Amino acid sequence: MFVLISAIIFSTLIGIVILFQLALAAGMPWGSYAMGGKFPGKYPPAMRLASIIQVLILTLIASIVLSKSGLIFSDWYSFTKLAIWFVVSFSVIATILNLITRSVLERRIWAPVSLLLLITSIIVAIG
C-alpha cells in the first residue's frame, strides 16, 4: 500500500516538475526558479532545449517508478529492480543541489519537492 501511494505521490510531483520545465521551454519568465537562477527571466534557446531534454529524462524516471510499483509496464519489472536505484541516486543529487543552490527562490520551492521525491523513491525501491 505504501509503495503504491509513494509511486503516485512521486509521479504527481514529477508531473509538476515536467510542467514547470515545459513552461520554461515555452518561454515563461521563470528562470530565477531553476538552474541556480543563472538565467533569470526567459531561458535562452539552448536552455529551452535543455528543458525539453529534462522532460524526457523525468518522464523516463516516472515510468521507472510507476513500473517498479506495478502500476504500469509490468514487462519492465526486472529492469526496474535495478533502475529504481538510479532514480534514488538522481533524487539524492537533485535534493543536494536544490539545498545548496544560490537561488533562494529555487531552494524554497524545489528543495522540499526534491526531498519528497527522494523519500518516495526510496519507499518504492525497498518496497
MIGU-209590 format. One line per 2 residues: number of its first residue (from 0); their letters; for each residue x, y, z of N, C-alpha, C. Coordinates in Angstrom, 1 decimal. Layout:
% residues N
NUM> a> X/Y/Z/X/Y/Z/X/Y/Z | ...
END
This chain:
% residues 127
0> mf> 0.8/-1.2/0.0/0.0/0.0/0.0/0.9/1.3/0.0 | 1.9/1.3/0.9/2.8/2.5/0.9/3.5/2.7/-0.4
2> vl> 3.9/1.5/-1.0/4.6/1.6/-2.3/3.7/2.3/-3.3 | 2.4/1.9/-3.4/1.6/2.5/-4.4/1.3/4.0/-4.1
4> is> 1.1/4.3/-2.9/0.9/5.7/-2.5/2.1/6.5/-2.8 | 3.3/6.0/-2.5/4.5/6.7/-2.8/4.8/6.9/-4.3
6> ai> 4.4/5.8/-5.1/4.6/6.0/-6.5/3.7/7.0/-7.1 | 2.5/7.1/-6.6/1.5/8.1/-7.0/2.0/9.5/-6.6
8> if> 2.5/9.7/-5.4/3.0/11.0/-4.9/4.2/11.4/-5.8 | 5.1/10.4/-6.0/6.3/10.7/-6.8/5.9/11.1/-8.2
10> st> 5.0/10.4/-8.8/4.6/10.7/-10.2/3.9/12.1/-10.3 | 3.1/12.4/-9.3/2.4/13.7/-9.2/3.4/14.8/-9.2
12> li> 4.4/14.7/-8.3/5.4/15.7/-8.1/6.3/15.8/-9.4 | 6.7/14.7/-10.0/7.4/14.7/-11.2/6.6/15.4/-12.3
14> gi> 5.3/15.1/-12.3/4.4/15.8/-13.3/4.4/17.3/-13.1 | 4.5/17.8/-11.9/4.6/19.2/-11.7/5.9/19.8/-12.2
16> vi> 7.0/19.0/-11.9/8.3/19.4/-12.4/8.3/19.4/-14.0 | 7.7/18.4/-14.6/7.6/18.4/-16.0/6.9/19.6/-16.6
18> lf> 5.8/19.9/-16.0/5.0/21.1/-16.4/5.8/22.3/-16.3 | 6.6/22.5/-15.2/7.5/23.6/-15.0/8.5/23.7/-16.1
20> ql> 9.1/22.6/-16.4/10.2/22.5/-17.4/9.6/22.8/-18.8 | 8.4/22.3/-19.1/7.7/22.7/-20.4/7.4/24.2/-20.4
22> al> 7.0/24.7/-19.3/6.7/26.2/-19.3/8.0/27.0/-19.5 | 9.1/26.5/-19.0/10.4/27.2/-19.2/10.8/27.1/-20.7
24> aa> 10.6/25.9/-21.3/10.9/25.7/-22.7/10.0/26.5/-23.6 | 8.8/26.8/-23.1/7.8/27.6/-23.9/8.1/29.1/-23.8
26> gm> 9.0/29.5/-22.9/9.3/30.9/-22.8/8.8/31.6/-21.5 | 8.2/30.9/-20.6/7.8/31.5/-19.4/9.0/32.1/-18.6
28> pw> 8.9/33.3/-18.1/10.0/34.0/-17.5/10.3/33.6/-16.0 | 10.5/32.3/-15.9/10.7/31.7/-14.5/12.1/31.2/-14.3
30> gs> 13.1/31.7/-15.1/14.4/31.2/-15.0/15.1/31.4/-13.6 | 14.6/32.3/-12.8/15.1/32.5/-11.5/14.8/31.3/-10.5
32> ya> 13.9/30.5/-10.9/13.4/29.4/-10.1/14.1/28.1/-10.6 | 15.1/28.2/-11.4/15.8/27.0/-11.9/17.3/27.2/-12.2
34> mg> 18.0/26.2/-12.2/19.5/26.3/-12.6/20.2/27.3/-11.7 | 19.9/27.4/-10.5/20.5/28.3/-9.6/20.2/29.8/-9.9
36> gk> 19.2/30.0/-10.7/18.8/31.4/-11.0/19.8/32.0/-12.0 | 20.6/31.2/-12.7/21.6/31.7/-13.6/21.0/32.4/-14.8
38> fp> 19.8/32.0/-15.2/19.1/32.6/-16.3/17.8/33.2/-15.9 | 17.8/34.4/-15.2/16.6/35.0/-14.8/15.7/35.4/-16.0
40> gk> 14.4/35.4/-15.9/13.5/35.7/-17.0/13.4/34.5/-17.9 | 13.3/34.8/-19.2/13.1/33.7/-20.2/14.4/33.0/-20.4
42> yp> 14.3/31.7/-20.6/15.5/30.9/-20.9/16.0/31.3/-22.3 | 17.3/31.3/-22.6/17.8/31.4/-23.9/17.5/30.0/-24.7
44> pa> 17.6/30.0/-26.0/17.3/28.8/-26.8/18.0/27.5/-26.3 | 19.2/27.6/-26.0/19.9/26.4/-25.6/19.3/25.8/-24.3
46> mr> 19.0/26.7/-23.4/18.4/26.2/-22.1/17.0/25.7/-22.3 | 16.3/26.3/-23.3/14.9/25.8/-23.6/15.0/24.3/-24.1
48> la> 16.0/24.1/-24.9/16.3/22.7/-25.4/16.6/21.8/-24.2 | 17.5/22.3/-23.3/17.8/21.5/-22.1/16.6/21.2/-21.3
50> si> 15.6/22.1/-21.2/14.4/21.8/-20.5/13.6/20.7/-21.2 | 13.6/20.6/-22.5/12.9/19.6/-23.2/13.6/18.2/-22.9
52> iq> 14.9/18.2/-22.9/15.7/17.0/-22.6/15.4/16.6/-21.2 | 15.3/17.5/-20.3/14.9/17.2/-18.9/13.5/16.6/-18.8
54> vl> 12.6/17.1/-19.6/11.3/16.5/-19.6/11.3/15.0/-20.0 | 12.1/14.7/-21.0/12.2/13.3/-21.5/12.8/12.4/-20.4
56> il> 13.9/12.9/-19.7/14.5/12.2/-18.6/13.5/12.0/-17.5 | 12.8/13.0/-17.1/11.9/13.0/-16.0/10.7/12.0/-16.3
58> tl> 10.3/12.0/-17.6/9.3/11.0/-18.0/9.7/9.6/-17.8 | 11.0/9.3/-18.2/11.5/8.0/-18.1/11.6/7.6/-16.6
60> ia> 12.1/8.6/-15.8/12.2/8.3/-14.3/10.8/8.0/-13.7 | 9.8/8.8/-14.1/8.5/8.5/-13.6/8.0/7.1/-14.1
62> si> 8.3/6.7/-15.3/7.9/5.4/-15.8/8.6/4.3/-15.0 | 9.9/4.5/-14.6/10.6/3.5/-13.8/9.9/3.3/-12.5
64> vl> 9.5/4.4/-11.8/8.9/4.3/-10.5/7.5/3.7/-10.6 | 6.7/4.1/-11.6/5.4/3.5/-11.8/5.5/2.0/-12.2
66> sk> 6.5/1.6/-12.9/6.6/0.2/-13.3/7.1/-0.6/-12.1 | 8.1/0.0/-11.3/8.5/-0.8/-10.2/7.4/-1.0/-9.2
68> sg> 6.5/-0.1/-9.1/5.4/-0.2/-8.1/4.3/-1.1/-8.7 | 4.4/-1.5/-9.9/3.4/-2.4/-10.5/2.2/-1.7/-11.2
70> li> 2.3/-0.3/-11.3/1.1/0.4/-11.8/1.1/0.4/-13.4 | 2.3/0.4/-14.0/2.3/0.4/-15.5/3.5/-0.6/-15.9
72> fs> 3.5/-0.9/-17.2/4.6/-1.6/-17.8/5.1/-2.8/-17.0 | 4.3/-3.8/-16.8/4.7/-4.9/-16.0/5.8/-5.6/-16.6
74> dw> 6.0/-5.6/-17.9/7.1/-6.2/-18.6/8.5/-5.6/-18.2 | 8.5/-4.4/-17.7/9.7/-3.7/-17.3/10.2/-4.0/-15.9
76> ys> 9.4/-4.8/-15.1/9.7/-5.0/-13.7/11.1/-5.5/-13.4 | 11.6/-6.4/-14.2/13.0/-6.9/-13.9/14.0/-5.8/-14.2
78> ft> 13.8/-5.0/-15.2/14.7/-3.8/-15.4/14.6/-2.8/-14.3 | 13.4/-2.6/-13.8/13.2/-1.5/-12.8/13.7/-1.9/-11.4
80> kl> 13.9/-3.2/-11.2/14.5/-3.6/-9.9/15.9/-2.9/-9.7 | 16.6/-2.8/-10.8/17.9/-2.1/-10.7/17.8/-0.6/-11.1
82> ai> 17.0/-0.3/-12.0/16.8/1.1/-12.5/16.3/2.0/-11.4 | 15.5/1.5/-10.5/15.0/2.3/-9.4/16.1/2.9/-8.5
84> wf> 17.2/2.3/-8.5/18.3/2.8/-7.7/19.0/4.0/-8.4 | 18.9/4.0/-9.7/19.3/5.2/-10.5/18.4/6.4/-10.1
86> vv> 17.1/6.1/-10.0/16.1/7.1/-9.6/16.4/7.6/-8.2 | 16.7/6.7/-7.3/17.1/7.2/-5.9/18.3/8.0/-6.0
88> sf> 19.3/7.6/-6.7/20.6/8.4/-6.8/20.3/9.7/-7.4 | 19.5/9.8/-8.5/19.1/11.0/-9.1/18.5/11.9/-8.1
90> sv> 17.6/11.4/-7.3/16.9/12.1/-6.3/17.8/12.7/-5.2 | 18.8/11.9/-4.8/19.8/12.4/-3.8/20.5/13.6/-4.4
92> ia> 21.0/13.5/-5.6/21.7/14.6/-6.2/20.8/15.8/-6.4 | 19.6/15.6/-6.8/18.7/16.7/-7.0/18.4/17.4/-5.7
94> ti> 18.2/16.6/-4.6/18.0/17.2/-3.3/19.2/18.0/-2.8 | 20.4/17.5/-3.0/21.6/18.2/-2.6/21.7/19.5/-3.3
96> ln> 21.6/19.4/-4.7/21.7/20.6/-5.5/20.7/21.7/-5.2 | 19.4/21.2/-4.9/18.4/22.2/-4.5/18.6/22.8/-3.1
98> li> 19.3/22.1/-2.3/19.6/22.6/-0.9/20.7/23.6/-0.9 | 21.7/23.4/-1.9/22.8/24.3/-1.9/22.8/25.4/-2.9
100> tr> 21.8/25.5/-3.7/21.7/26.5/-4.7/21.7/27.9/-4.1 | 22.3/28.8/-4.9/22.3/30.2/-4.5/21.0/30.9/-4.6
102> sv> 20.1/30.3/-5.4/18.8/30.9/-5.7/17.9/30.6/-4.5 | 17.5/31.6/-3.7/16.6/31.4/-2.6/15.3/30.9/-3.1
104> le> 14.8/31.5/-4.2/13.5/31.0/-4.7/13.5/29.6/-5.1 | 14.6/29.1/-5.7/14.7/27.7/-6.1/14.8/26.8/-4.9
106> rr> 15.5/27.2/-3.9/15.7/26.5/-2.7/14.4/26.3/-1.9 | 13.6/27.4/-1.8/12.4/27.3/-1.1/11.3/26.5/-1.8
108> iw> 11.3/26.5/-3.1/10.3/25.7/-3.8/10.8/24.3/-4.1 | 11.9/24.1/-4.7/12.3/22.8/-5.2/13.0/21.9/-4.2
110> ap> 13.6/22.5/-3.2/14.3/21.6/-2.2/13.2/20.7/-1.5 | 12.1/21.2/-1.0/11.1/20.3/-0.4/10.6/19.3/-1.4
112> vs> 10.4/19.7/-2.7/9.9/18.8/-3.7/10.9/17.7/-3.9 | 12.2/18.1/-4.0/13.2/17.1/-4.2/13.3/16.1/-3.1
114> ll> 13.2/16.6/-1.9/13.2/15.7/-0.7/12.1/14.8/-0.7 | 10.9/15.2/-1.0/9.7/14.3/-1.2/9.9/13.3/-2.3
116> ll> 10.5/13.7/-3.4/10.8/12.7/-4.4/11.8/11.7/-3.9 | 12.8/12.1/-3.2/13.8/11.2/-2.6/13.1/10.2/-1.7
118> it> 12.3/10.7/-0.8/11.7/9.8/0.2/10.8/8.8/-0.5 | 10.0/9.3/-1.4/9.0/8.3/-2.1/9.8/7.4/-3.0
120> si> 10.9/7.8/-3.6/11.6/6.8/-4.5/12.3/5.8/-3.6 | 12.7/6.1/-2.4/13.3/5.1/-1.5/12.2/4.1/-1.1
122> iv> 11.1/4.6/-0.8/10.0/3.7/-0.4/9.6/2.7/-1.5 | 9.6/3.2/-2.8/9.3/2.3/-3.9/10.4/1.4/-4.1
124> ai> 11.7/1.8/-3.9/12.8/1.0/-4.2/12.9/-0.2/-3.2 | 12.6/0.0/-1.9/12.7/-1.0/-0.9/11.4/-1.8/-0.8
126> g> 10.3/-1.3/-1.3/9.0/-1.9/-1.2/8.8/-3.2/-2.0
END
